[in-house]
Every structure is written in C-alpha cells, then in structure tokens.
C-alpha cells in the first residue's frame, strides 16, 4: 500500500505543475514574486485549494485576483499536461503560515529576553 492517500499525491503533482504554469506560461507582468506553497485536494479530487505566498504585502490581493481570474487558463494547461480523468476546479488563497510562524518566533524571542533579564 502507498504511504499516503491519492489526494495528497495529486496535490503534490498539482503544486509542481501549477507553479510551472504560473512562472513559464502565465505572461502577466502584474504578478509579483510569489511561491506556490501547497495544494489541498478534496478526497474525491473535485476541488483543489492552491496556497500562494506573495513577497510584497501591497501586491498580495492584486496577485490573488489575477490568479483567480486565470483559473480557466491554468486548468486548461493542467488538462494538457496531466493524464487524469477529471481536472479539479482551482481556488487560489493566500498562505499565512509564514507570517504566523514569524509571529510565534517573535513572541518566543520576547519571552527568552524577559527570562534572561529577570535571571
């Protein structure tokens, strides 16, 4: 038996292919520096939520709007590249895990500084 579910394997494949399509096929100069951080696929492989991280805060929402407007193009490119019976519908969302991790790291360093100051 395979070590993880089919939906996870499809999600990994979609992450690679979607990032390749965005960087090499989607020719929109308004798209800033972004990273496709992950793809969550439902168990029935009908819906894929693509998480992206955008470097500049002011470019996040415009980039997300551009990607959501290009969903049909990206899905068409996926159908050309992948030999799947059904290509899932795509929804782009911002990945906030990097900011969340940074915030936790900042709080932990503040706690360490307080402990060192009181010792």
Buried (B, 14 or more C-beta within 10 A) or exposed (E): EEEEEEBBEBBBBBBEBBBEBBEEEBEEEEBBEBBBBBBBBBEEBEEBBBBBBBEEEEBBEEBBEBBBEBBEEBBEBBEEBEEEEEBBEBBBEBBEEEEEEEEEEEEEEEEEEEEEEEE
